[in-house]
Amino acid sequence: MRPASFITLLGFIILIAATFCPMLRPFHLFNMNVYKLNQPYGMVIMLVGVIGMLCTVLNQNKVSRIAALASLVLVALLFIAAILKVKTSFSFIPFKGISGFLTRQIAFKWGWYVLFAGAGLAVTGSLVSKKSVYNVGN
């Protein structure tokens, strides 16, 4: 296994582990991971990570590269959706001061860094990998 494949595999492992890390902390009461934010979306991210791990181990570089890029896109979409959800959560309150105060009580946690790091490592490892050259004959 090439070093780039190890980087890709490490990226997918970190991506799967990061889905269990805290992402949001509303009102300083409890932490929310990817599955509490959106369970089906979290399962899709985990499925892409597992497919990427299997394809990396089985030396399927093209599928692994597609899974890595898909994981990065999924993580970016989840982050954008979380930002939009936090910004519009209290838009029904007619007073901007109260709405802004409640919006500031929802804190983004360190799990986003781990999630983006896992997807970034997977993409980096899959794009760095070189095509293998086989010498047939003498």
N, C-alpha and C positions, 0 to 999 in steps of 0.2 A: 504494500500500500504506500502510495506516495505521500510526502508531507502535506501537500495541498489537500489530499483526501482526509488526512487527520484533522486539518483545520476545518474542513467542511463538516466532518462528523462531530467535532467538538461544538461547532456552531449549532447544529441541529439538536444536540443534547442540551445545550444551554437554552435554546428556544423552548424545548419541552419543559425544562425545569422552571423557566421564567413564567410559564403560565400559572404557576402556583404562588408566585411572589405577589406582594401587595401592590396594587395599581392605584387605587383611590382610597381615601379615608374621609368619608363624609361626617362632618360635625365632630371629629375626633372621637368617634364612638367605636367603630370597627373598621377593619381593612377589607377591601374588595379585591379579589384576584380576577383573572380573565373570565373564569367560569361564573362568578357572581355578576360580572358586568353583562355578559351575554354568553350563556352556556353553549348554544349551538355554534357560535362563532369560535369559541374556545376549542370546541371539539374539532372544528375544521383546521384550526392552527395546529393542533396536536396531530391530526391525521397527516397534514402536509409534512410535519416534522418527522413522523415515523416513516412515511414514504421516502423522504430524503435520506434518512439514516439507512434504510434498507438498500436504496439505490447506490449510496456511497459505499457500503460494504460489498455489494455485488458488482461494483465497478461499472455502473451504468451512468456515465458522466453526463449525458444529455438530459436524462430524466432528473438527475440530481441537481443540475443547473436550473432546470425549470422549477423544481420544488424550492430551491433556494430563492429564486426571484419571486415566486409566488408567496413565500413566507414573508419576504420583505414588504411586498405590496399589502398583504393581509395585516401585518403589524402597523404599517403606516395608516391604512384605512381605519383600523381600530382606534389608533391614537386621535385621528381627526374626528371620528365619531364621538369619542369620549370628551374631547374639547367642546364640540358643539352641544353635546348633551349637558355638560356642566354649565355652559353659557346660557342655555335656554331652559334650564330646570325650573327657575323661579321667575320666568317671564310673565306668568299670570298675575303676579303681584303688581299692582299699579304704582307703587312707590319705589322709585329707583334706588333710594338709599337702603331700604330694607332688602330689596332684591339683590343689590350688590354685596351687602353684608353676608347674606345667606350663600351667595355664590362663592365668596372668598372662604367660606367654612369647609368647602370641599377641596381637599389637598391631594395633589398628585404625588405618588410615592416613588421610591427608588426602583420598583419593578419594571418601569418603562425602560430604564437604562439597560437592564439585563435583557429584556425582550428585544430591544433594538440591537444590542451587542450580539446576541445569538443569531439573529437574522443577518446582520452585517458580516459576521464571521463565516456563515454558510455561503453567502454570496461571494465573499472574497476568496474563499477556498475553492469554490466551484469555477470562478472565472480565471483563477491563476493556473489551474491544472492544465497541463499541456497534453496534446494528443500524443498517444504512444506511437512510436515508430518501430515497425517490425522489419528486420532484415531477413528476407526470404532468399535463401541460396547463398552462394559465396560471392 
